[in-house]
Amino acid sequence: MPPVAFVALAADLGCRYISTALTSNPYNPSIYPPFSLRDDPTLRREMIAAMRDRDVSISLGEGMVVREGADIQDGVGDLEIMAELGVRRINTVSLDPDLDRSIDQFGILAENAASLGMETTVEASPGLTVPDLPSALDVVRRVGRPDFRLLVDTMHIVRSGSGPDDLARLDPGVIGYIQLSDAPLVPAIPHYMEEAMFERMVPGTGELPLLDVLEVLPRDLVIGLEIPLRAAAMAGVGPHERVGRCVDAARGLLARLAARPHQA
């Protein structure tokens, strides 16, 4: 969604945080016009004003991708814009098949982010250079910075072969952010990224052990909802209804979690 409208939607649904990249997703449905917070300082000012007025802030800055043949150092300007928008945490993934180079790039990114008051998380996903939880933990260890931590995406973690028991064994301090979605345990769509980017499921409507996962994660972290529902959007279901279903389901899940004694 365009940034100011997105802020308003979050506030209308009683959410205090959003995540965003600086530009619209190139794969976005055509129902939304493109935008660029990078190139449009007026839009940045309008978004900052909207966030201030509606008590919404950006919990995660997206789009800091390590790519083969590119230098993450060239993205310092984007980090400065994120800082201008009040971002305190950015997320990264790598599309560079060279793991050692990816780790070097992660370290440079984390150092640059820290100089602007931001911490960094790394996200593991099947099909990416960091494909699973063990790989992500090794990357965090090798980067070796307390402000470089793990983003736990429930779909990616479970689909890559880990589960609540694996997460329970982690030092809670290594986890920096949580992204919640549901999915079937056996893929319903042949291509993993097609499903992950466009057709996840509302919490509680799939088969992931979400309550057991959340039970062992720190409870002082922001939980983002990364639940793309492209088919519903293209069928004309509006953003308030689409996102509202996800918010309501997540709150119901957290209410059930709160009724459990915390074991972690």
Buried (B, 14 or more C-beta within 10 A) or exposed (E): BBBBEBBBBBBEBEBEBBBBBBBBEEEBEEEBEEBEBBEBEEBBEBBBEBBEEBEBBBBBBBBBBBEEEEEBEEBBEBBEBBBBBBBBBBBBBBEBEEBEBBBBBBBBBBBBBBEBEBBBBBBBBBEBBBBBBBBBBEBBEBBEBEBBBBBBBBBBBBBBEBBBEBBBEBEBEBBBBBBBBBBBEEBEEEEBEEBBBBBBBBBBEBEBEBBBBBBBBBBEBBBBBBBBBBEBBEEEEEBEEBBBBBBBBBBEBBEEBEEEEEEE
